[in-house]
Amino acid sequence: MPYMTWQDDLNTGIKVIDNQHRRIVEMINHLHEAMNHSGHQELNDILDELVDYTLSHFTFEESLMEDAGYEFTRAHKRVHEVFVKRVSEYRLRFRAGEDIGQELMHTLSHWLFNHIRNDDKAIVDAVRRHMQDVSQDDGSSGGWLARSLKRFFGGRH
């Protein structure tokens, strides 16, 4: 049974962001499963992958906000920075041998769902307007969205 289950009220209506959020949820569930069945090195690798993907997601999201001229981009970036600092501290504690599992899982799940429902939902209108203004790019034609996805996530999104 997964630790976190996607709920419809988490959808922002921006498919690319929703897909990235779903991927983060999958990765958190993978981390939770591994905590019960994997060794320290594998857990470390999964945690690193989760952090790296989340950082890429934040950078992508921040780029969308900046391009859209979202007025609270700076504050939203600050929320991301505080979260990254907190997770980095967890990683250090984990690497030092501390059992941070339950505390980390609680923080990840509560922070992520709260952030999506509040902070990310606030950017939707500005980002959607901008995405429509820039192009009708569906991600397959090599336009702005496709280039941005490739830059931040390679071929995987």
N, C-alpha and C positions, 0 to 999 in steps of 0.2 A: 504494500500500500504506500503510495507516495506521501511524502511529508507535507508537500504543498500541492493544492489543487487549484488550477486556473478557474476563475469565476468570471462570468460575463461582464460584471461591472468593472473589470480591469481593462477591458478593451477601450482604447482611446479613439478608435475609428481610423487611425493611421496605420495601415496594414504593416508597413515596414517596422514601425516601432512596436506594434503588438507582437509581431513575430519575434523580435529581439527579446522582448519581455518574456514571452513564452519560453524561449531558449534559456534564459537565465533561470526561470523556474525549473526547467528540466535539469539544468546543471546543479541547482541546489538540491533537488531530489537525488541526483546521482551522488553528490557529496554525502547526503544523509545515509543513503544505502551503503556507501563505502565505509562510513564510520563504524558500521556494524560488522563488516566483512573483509576489510582491507588492512594492509600494513601501513606504517607511517609514511613510507616513500610514495606509495600510490595516493594516499590522502593528500600529501603535499602537492603532488602533480595535479590532482583534481582541483584543489584549492587555487593553485596558480592559474589553471585554465579558466576557472570561474572569475577570478579577479581580472585577468587579462581581457576576457570577453566583456566584462562589465565596464572596464575602462574604455574599451573601444566603443561600446554602446553609449557611454556618457559623452565621449568626444563627438560621436555622430549626432546625438541629440542636441548637444550644445551648438554644433555647426548649423543644424536646422534652425535653432532658435535665433542665432546670430543672423543668418541669411534672411530670416523672416522679419527681423527687426523687433523681436519680442522684447517688450520693455523691461521685463524682469529677468533677463538672461543672466545678468551678473549674480543675482540672488540665487537663481537655480544652480548656477555653477558652484556657488559656495556650498550649497546643500550637498552636491556631488563630492566636493573636496573634503567636507567633514566626514562623509561616509567612507571615502577612500582611506582617510587617515585612520578611522576606527577599524576597518577591515585589515589594514596594514599592521596595526597593533595586534590584532588577533593572530595574524600570520607569524609575527615575531614570537608571540607567546607559544604558539603551536610548535614552531621550530625549536624552541627552548625546552620542549618536552611537556608543556602544560596541557592538561585535558580541557580544551576550550569548546568541545563539541556541542553540547547542549546550549551553552551561552551563545555561541556563534549562530547556530541554527535559529534560535529565537530571534536574534538581532536581524539576521538576513530576511526571515519571513515577514516579520512585523514591519521592518523598515521598507522593504520592497513594495509590499501591498499598499502601505500608507503613502509612499512616494508616488506610486502610479495613480492612486485614486485622487490625490490632491495636487501635487506639484506638476506631474505630467499631464493631467487632464487640463490644467490651466494653460498649457502651451498649444493645445490642439487647434483652436480657431486661428491663431496667428500662423502656425505652421501650415495648416491646410490651405489658407488663403495664398500663402507664398508658393506652395507647391503647385497650385492651380495657375498662378500667375506666371511662374517660370516656364512651365510646359505641361503638356498632357502626358508626360513620360510615364510609361507603365513599368519602367525598370528594364525593359528588354531592348530598347533602341539605342542605347549608348548615350542617352541624355544625362541631365544633371543628377537625377536620382540614381541611375545605374553607375555613373562615375563615383558618386559619393559612397554607395554601398561597396563597390569594389575597393575603393581607397581604405575604408575602415574595416571591412570584413572579408576581403578577398572575394572569392566566388560564393561564399557561404553566407546566407542571410535567411 
